[in-house]
Amino acid sequence: MFGSAILEVAIGIIFVFLLVSMICSAVREGVEAWLKTRAAYLERGIRELMHDHGGKALARSMYEHPLIYSLYAGKYVPPAKGAEKPGLLAKGTGLPSYIPARNFATALMDIAARGPDPLVGSDPHAPVMNLDTIRANIVNLECEPVQRVILTAIDSAQGSLDRARENLENWYDSGMDRVSGWYKRSTQWVLFWTGLVVAVGLNINTITIADFLYSDDTARAAIVARAEAAAADTAFVNRGYAAAKQELDSLSIDLPIGWSAGWGAPHPLNGRWDPWNGLFGPILGWLLTAFAATMGAPFWFDLLNKVMVIRSTVKPREKSPEEGSEDRQPRAPKTSPAAAPVPPVPPAAPPPAEGGGVLALPPAALAGGQPTPGVSPAATAALSASARVALEDACDIPITHVTSDEDLPPAEGGVA
């Protein structure tokens, strides 16, 4: 498993990626507020749904419908020829960045029932919008694929106008999922180029930072402490550009960030130029930082918390070794025969009484543990104690003869 040093280096790198992603995301949001690129991608999605790539037929009628027109200020202008597909920094030209699904479905059903002209549809004698009217006047859409979609929504509604509207809302939401994918890919490219500019401009080289953290324990401990405080703050990822930039600038004291120390990536050149340290190393380190920015700040913040949890489970074992189980205590080391103490030689036991078995002792020794000639005091005490128990259990009947196990007859039946 990774050691604590590797985990702490990873924490430091993730923390730097988090700050860079926060800066790039703030820049992206600022550019979005100015250009309104979301509106441009939404307008393209509407044109795709309406099968009106030029924006001069049904898509234009949708944007000019009162339910949609009230969502933005200005006038709908179809895209120029050759500009139907918005670029990375496309301008929304005042169009809405979001259209509710209910507004879209209701406007589409109204156009099908009463026609695209708002002046005609506002006549008090205009037809009532219901399923029969929509089916009878569906040719007003002048788009066969969209007509087919509406007819399918009506047929599956089982006579309910609200159910037909919900079917069209689901169709619109599925189309917007595709638009969200377009915008997400566009955002990732914008974040990549923004991250690359930030990485080169501030000299944030991932390879240099990782190498520096691995070799400098003091700097590694400092950045881990900052990362730990950031992970504990759930609102840290929501900080703006100024706070993230200030935090990153403060890291330049402990990390090789910035151009004050020169090129220095991955290692200082020291007067000798080589392709890795002079060209390929810095480029690779900047690219890694730029690619990390495309993942977004929430991704790095979640990953930082997960790595912190892993570190909290690994660190205590390194400080104090794991204790063994009491059931598996290590055996005592064996001593050499030369060092082992020689046990005392016990005195010769007296000859057994006739018939074998337990040594027969006088009643006085059995009762009071008196010494007996030819028997050691320890044996007398042990035998007298057992004899006293036997006497008590046998109702004071003295035992004079015990048959040995060898002289017993073999058992019959039961357990042998």
Beta strands, then each sheet from edge to edge (+ up, - down):
end
